[in-house]
Amino acid sequence: MSSQDLVAIAKAMVASGKGILAADESTGTIEKRFNTIKVENVEENRRAYRDMLFTAKGLGDYISGVILYDETLRQKSADGTSFVELLKKNGILPGIKVDLGAKSLPLHPGEQITEGLDGLPKRCAEYYKLGARFAKWRAVINIGKDIPSVACIEENAHALARYAAICQEAGIVPIVEPEVLMDGDHTIDRCEQVTEWTLNALYNALYVNRVALEGSVLKPSMVISGSECAQQAGVDEVAERTVRTLKRTVPGAVAGIVFLSGGQSDELATAHLNAMNRTFKGELPWPVSFSYGRALQAASLKAWSGSSANVAAGQAALVHRSRMNSLACQAKYSAESEKQTKAA
């Protein structure tokens, strides 16, 4: 695949008013989600749940791509159509999570390094044949006493850059996801400092590894107060600090930015995204959109609750949240729009 093809796919991923659905939960992670609705974590239930999500009518109006898990990439809809073909038919790009999870960083208590580089070129070649056109790799940065360390920041930046280069060589657009966790009692000042450091290290590593930024997408966390911090920053402050940090660190050549929700409530994640696009309209060098997992799926999962009788309700909840975030991408979201859609 040519560099122009990578650029075209990256642009399609951040098309105006559209975002990315993260449905790449590992088998262990989706078990935690299923436990909340008392559904057994077996392959057929996982397939049925994803089938409910992907067959939602009108989803392609608001969602440009879906990040899949290895198992899901190989599964089929109830009518026998592969999920890959189903998504493509609805104008949605299939993507794939390729990292193997965050593990403890040796000699650095409380810090993690993401694994999965071994054998990645071969896996990417297979994923491309299976229809994946973009991929995701998540790095985890914890804030705490004396952390993050230089080693944690640099090692994770290097792994993200290696992954991105391998993807591009295989014709796959890389989403680079350096998540600064909101867990902890740190202030928004500390989060801004660590996020700036993380992104500077990341883009230095991407440059060193010859990654074409035009054929890549950034999936960052927002600059936000720690979840246990006594003083929680308001929506406008989060928007201002997040955009300021991105402008300082992210080259304009990057195809686009799709935020992770990182444990925020559904509506707060949408409000933050809307505030960024409203306040800085016309000032941003890249599209600013969303790639949410829980913040798109939570209401849908609860409405579905494992019953085929609830498929329509689950789909309606997913399309509603997708539409709200689409409005936020266009700075058109409001609390009123939530009420109007729910009443409709």
C-alpha positions as CSV (number, residue, x, y, z in Angstrom):
1,M,0.0,0.0,0.0
2,S,1.3,3.5,-0.9
3,S,1.8,6.4,1.5
4,Q,-1.1,8.1,-0.3
5,D,-3.4,5.2,0.6
6,L,-2.4,5.4,4.3
7,V,-3.1,9.2,4.2
8,A,-6.5,8.6,2.6
9,I,-7.5,6.0,5.3
10,A,-6.3,8.2,8.1
11,K,-8.3,11.1,6.7
12,A,-11.4,8.8,6.5
13,M,-10.9,7.9,10.1
14,V,-11.3,11.5,11.2
15,A,-14.0,12.5,8.7
16,S,-16.0,15.5,9.7
17,G,-18.6,14.7,12.4
18,K,-17.4,11.1,12.8
19,G,-15.4,9.2,15.5
20,I,-14.2,5.7,16.2
21,L,-15.9,3.1,18.4
22,A,-13.4,1.2,20.5
23,A,-14.8,-2.4,20.8
24,D,-11.5,-4.0,21.3
25,E,-11.9,-5.2,24.9
26,S,-9.9,-8.3,25.7
27,T,-11.6,-11.4,26.9
28,G,-10.7,-10.5,30.5
29,T,-11.9,-6.9,30.2
30,I,-15.2,-7.8,28.6
31,E,-15.8,-10.2,31.5
32,K,-15.8,-7.3,33.9
33,R,-18.4,-5.5,31.6
34,F,-20.5,-8.7,31.4
35,N,-20.4,-9.2,35.1
36,T,-22.3,-5.9,35.6
37,I,-25.2,-7.2,33.6
38,K,-24.9,-10.9,34.8
39,V,-24.1,-12.3,31.4
40,E,-21.7,-15.3,31.1
41,N,-18.4,-14.5,29.3
42,V,-18.5,-17.1,26.6
43,E,-17.6,-16.6,22.9
44,E,-21.2,-16.8,21.7
45,N,-22.3,-14.0,24.1
46,R,-19.3,-11.9,23.1
47,R,-20.2,-12.4,19.4
48,A,-23.9,-11.6,20.0
49,Y,-23.0,-8.4,21.9
50,R,-20.7,-7.2,19.1
51,D,-23.3,-8.2,16.5
52,M,-25.8,-6.0,18.3
53,L,-23.4,-3.1,18.2
54,F,-22.3,-3.4,14.6
55,T,-25.7,-3.9,13.1
56,A,-27.1,-0.7,14.6
57,K,-29.0,1.1,11.9
58,G,-27.4,4.5,11.1
59,L,-24.2,3.9,13.0
60,G,-22.1,4.7,10.0
61,D,-23.5,8.2,10.0
62,Y,-21.5,9.0,13.2
63,I,-18.8,6.3,13.3
64,S,-15.9,6.1,10.8
65,G,-14.2,3.0,12.2
66,V,-14.4,0.3,14.8
67,I,-11.4,-1.1,16.7
68,L,-11.8,-4.9,17.0
69,Y,-10.2,-7.5,19.2
70,D,-8.4,-10.5,17.5
71,E,-11.4,-12.8,18.2
72,T,-13.9,-10.3,16.9
73,L,-12.1,-9.7,13.7
74,R,-12.6,-13.3,12.8
75,Q,-16.3,-13.6,13.9
76,K,-19.5,-13.3,11.9
77,S,-22.9,-11.7,12.2
78,A,-26.0,-13.9,12.9
79,D,-26.7,-13.9,9.1
80,G,-23.3,-15.4,8.3
81,T,-21.7,-12.1,7.1
82,S,-18.2,-11.5,8.6
83,F,-18.0,-8.5,10.9
84,V,-15.4,-7.1,8.6
85,E,-17.7,-7.2,5.6
86,L,-20.6,-6.0,7.7
87,L,-18.7,-2.9,8.8
88,K,-17.4,-2.2,5.3
89,K,-20.9,-2.4,3.9
90,N,-22.0,0.3,6.3
91,G,-19.1,2.6,5.4
92,I,-17.1,1.8,8.5
93,L,-13.4,1.0,8.5
94,P,-12.4,-2.2,10.4
95,G,-9.4,-1.7,12.8
96,I,-7.6,-4.1,15.2
97,K,-5.9,-3.8,18.6
98,V,-2.4,-5.3,18.2
99,D,-0.7,-4.8,21.6
100,L,-0.6,-7.6,24.1
101,G,-1.4,-5.5,27.2
102,A,0.6,-3.5,29.7
103,K,2.9,-5.4,32.0
104,S,5.0,-4.3,35.0
105,L,8.1,-2.3,34.0
106,P,11.1,-4.1,35.7
107,L,12.7,-2.2,38.6
108,H,10.0,0.5,38.3
109,P,7.3,-0.1,40.9
110,G,3.9,1.2,39.9
111,E,4.8,1.6,36.2
112,Q,4.0,-0.4,33.1
113,I,5.3,-1.1,29.6
114,T,3.1,-2.4,26.8
115,E,4.2,-5.6,25.2
116,G,3.5,-7.1,21.7
117,L,6.3,-6.1,19.4
118,D,7.6,-9.6,19.0
119,G,6.0,-11.2,15.9
120,L,4.1,-8.0,15.2
121,P,5.1,-7.7,11.5
122,K,3.7,-11.2,10.8
123,R,0.5,-10.4,12.8
124,C,0.0,-7.2,10.9
125,A,0.3,-8.9,7.6
126,E,-2.4,-11.4,8.6
127,Y,-4.6,-8.6,9.9
128,Y,-4.3,-6.8,6.7
129,K,-5.4,-9.9,4.8
130,L,-8.4,-10.3,7.1
131,G,-9.4,-6.7,6.3
132,A,-8.1,-4.5,9.0
133,R,-7.0,-1.1,7.7
134,F,-5.9,0.6,10.9
135,A,-4.6,-0.6,14.3
136,K,-4.2,0.5,17.9
137,W,-1.5,0.3,20.5
138,R,-2.1,1.6,24.1
139,A,0.6,2.8,26.4
140,V,-0.2,3.4,30.1
141,I,1.4,6.2,32.1
142,N,0.6,6.3,35.8
143,I,0.9,9.5,37.9
144,G,2.0,9.0,41.5
145,K,4.8,9.7,44.0
146,D,8.0,10.0,42.0
147,I,6.3,8.6,38.9
148,P,6.3,8.6,35.9
149,S,10.0,8.0,35.5
150,V,12.1,8.8,32.5
151,A,12.4,5.1,31.7
152,C,8.6,4.7,31.6
153,I,8.1,7.6,29.3
154,E,10.9,6.8,27.0
155,E,10.3,3.1,26.8
156,N,6.6,3.5,26.0
157,A,7.3,6.2,23.4
158,H,9.8,3.9,21.7
159,A,7.4,0.9,21.7
160,L,4.6,3.1,20.2
161,A,7.0,4.3,17.5
162,R,8.2,0.8,16.7
163,Y,4.6,-0.4,16.5
164,A,3.6,2.6,14.2
165,A,6.5,1.9,11.8
166,I,5.6,-1.8,11.6
167,C,2.0,-0.9,10.9
168,Q,2.8,1.5,8.1
169,E,5.1,-0.9,6.5
170,A,2.2,-3.4,6.4
171,G,-0.2,-0.9,4.9
172,I,-2.0,-0.3,8.2
173,V,-2.7,3.2,9.7
174,P,-1.5,3.3,13.3
175,I,-3.4,4.9,16.1
176,V,-0.9,5.8,18.8
177,E,-2.5,5.8,22.3
178,P,-0.4,7.2,25.1
179,E,-2.9,7.2,28.0
180,V,-2.0,9.3,31.1
181,L,-4.3,7.6,33.6
182,M,-6.8,9.8,35.6
183,D,-6.5,7.4,38.6
184,G,-5.0,9.2,41.6
185,D,-5.2,12.5,43.6
186,H,-2.9,14.5,41.3
187,T,-3.9,18.0,40.3
188,I,-4.7,19.1,36.7
189,D,-1.4,21.0,36.7
190,R,0.5,17.7,37.3
191,C,-1.6,16.0,34.6
192,E,-0.8,18.8,32.1
193,Q,3.0,18.5,32.9
194,V,3.0,14.7,32.4
195,T,0.9,14.8,29.3
196,E,3.2,17.4,27.7
197,W,6.3,15.3,28.6
198,T,4.6,12.1,27.2
199,L,3.6,13.6,23.9
200,N,7.0,15.3,23.3
201,A,8.7,12.0,23.9
202,L,6.3,10.2,21.6
203,Y,6.7,12.6,18.6
204,N,10.5,12.5,19.0
205,A,10.4,8.7,18.9
206,L,8.0,8.7,15.9
207,Y,10.4,11.0,14.0
208,V,13.4,8.8,14.8
209,N,11.5,5.8,13.5
210,R,10.5,7.6,10.2
211,V,6.8,7.3,10.8
212,A,4.8,9.3,8.3
213,L,2.6,11.5,10.6
214,E,0.1,12.2,7.8
215,G,-0.7,8.5,7.8
216,S,-1.2,8.3,11.6
217,V,-3.8,9.2,14.2
218,L,-3.2,10.2,17.9
219,K,-5.5,8.9,20.6
220,P,-4.6,10.9,23.8
221,S,-6.2,11.3,27.2
222,M,-7.5,14.7,28.1
223,V,-5.7,17.0,30.6
224,I,-7.9,16.4,33.6
225,S,-7.8,16.4,37.4
226,G,-7.0,13.1,39.0
227,S,-10.2,11.2,39.9
228,E,-9.4,11.5,43.6
229,C,-8.3,15.1,43.5
230,A,-10.2,17.4,45.9
231,Q,-10.5,20.1,43.3
232,Q,-12.0,19.0,40.0
233,A,-11.4,21.3,37.0
234,G,-14.4,22.4,35.1
235,V,-15.3,21.6,31.5
236,D,-13.8,24.8,30.0
237,E,-10.6,24.5,31.9
238,V,-10.1,20.9,30.8
239,A,-10.7,22.0,27.2
240,E,-8.3,24.9,27.4
241,R,-5.5,23.0,29.0
242,T,-5.9,20.0,26.7
243,V,-5.8,22.0,23.6
244,R,-2.8,24.1,24.9
245,T,-0.9,20.9,25.5
246,L,-1.7,19.4,22.1
247,K,-0.7,22.6,20.3
248,R,2.7,22.5,22.1
249,T,3.5,18.9,21.3
250,V,1.5,17.5,18.3
251,P,2.7,18.4,14.8
252,G,0.1,19.8,12.4
253,A,1.0,17.0,9.9
254,V,-0.8,14.4,12.1
255,A,-4.1,13.3,10.4
256,G,-6.3,13.8,13.4
257,I,-6.8,13.4,17.1
258,V,-9.4,11.0,18.6
259,F,-9.7,11.2,22.4
260,L,-10.1,8.3,24.7
261,S,-12.7,8.7,27.5
262,G,-10.5,7.2,30.2
263,G,-13.2,6.5,32.8
264,Q,-15.1,9.8,32.4
265,S,-18.9,9.6,32.5
266,D,-20.6,9.4,29.1
267,E,-21.9,13.0,29.1
268,L,-18.8,14.6,30.6
269,A,-16.6,13.0,27.9
270,T,-19.0,14.5,25.3
271,A,-19.1,17.9,27.0
272,H,-15.3,18.1,27.1
273,L,-15.0,17.3,23.4
274,N,-17.7,19.8,22.5
275,A,-15.9,22.6,24.6
276,M,-12.6,22.0,22.7
277,N,-14.3,22.3,19.3
278,R,-16.5,25.2,20.4
279,T,-13.7,27.3,22.1
280,F,-11.0,26.7,19.5
281,K,-13.1,26.5,16.3
282,G,-10.9,27.5,13.4
283,E,-7.7,27.4,15.5
284,L,-6.9,23.7,15.4
285,P,-4.5,22.2,12.8
286,W,-6.1,18.8,13.0
287,P,-9.7,17.4,13.4
288,V,-10.5,16.7,17.0
289,S,-12.8,13.8,17.5
290,F,-13.4,10.7,19.7
291,S,-12.5,7.1,20.1
292,Y,-14.5,6.0,23.1
293,G,-15.1,2.6,24.5
294,R,-17.1,2.7,27.7
295,A,-18.4,6.2,27.0
296,L,-20.1,4.9,23.9
297,Q,-21.0,1.4,25.1
298,A,-22.0,1.6,28.7
299,A,-25.7,2.6,28.2
300,S,-26.0,0.2,25.2
301,L,-24.6,-2.7,27.2
302,K,-27.0,-2.0,30.1
303,A,-30.0,-1.7,27.7
304,W,-29.1,-5.0,25.9
305,S,-28.3,-7.0,29.1
306,G,-27.7,-10.2,27.1
307,S,-31.3,-10.5,25.8
308,S,-32.2,-10.8,22.1
309,A,-35.4,-9.0,23.0
310,N,-33.4,-5.9,23.9
311,V,-31.3,-5.6,20.8
312,A,-33.2,-2.6,19.5
313,A,-32.9,-0.8,22.8
314,G,-29.2,-1.5,23.0
315,Q,-28.7,-0.2,19.4
316,A,-30.7,2.9,20.1
317,A,-28.5,3.7,23.1
318,L,-25.3,3.3,21.0
319,V,-26.6,5.4,18.1
320,H,-27.7,8.1,20.6
321,R,-24.3,8.4,22.2
322,S,-22.6,8.3,18.8
323,R,-24.8,11.1,17.6
324,M,-24.1,13.2,20.7
325,N,-20.4,12.9,20.2
326,S,-20.8,13.6,16.5
327,L,-22.5,16.9,17.5
328,A,-19.6,17.6,19.9
329,C,-17.1,17.2,17.0
330,Q,-19.1,20.0,15.3
331,A,-19.4,22.1,18.5
332,K,-23.2,21.6,18.4
333,Y,-23.7,19.5,21.5
334,S,-25.8,20.7,24.5
335,A,-27.6,19.2,27.4
336,E,-30.8,20.1,25.4
337,S,-29.7,17.8,22.6
338,E,-29.5,14.9,25.0
339,K,-33.1,15.5,26.1
340,Q,-34.4,16.0,22.6
341,T,-33.1,12.7,21.4
342,K,-34.2,10.8,24.4
343,A,-37.7,12.2,24.1
344,A,-37.9,11.4,20.3
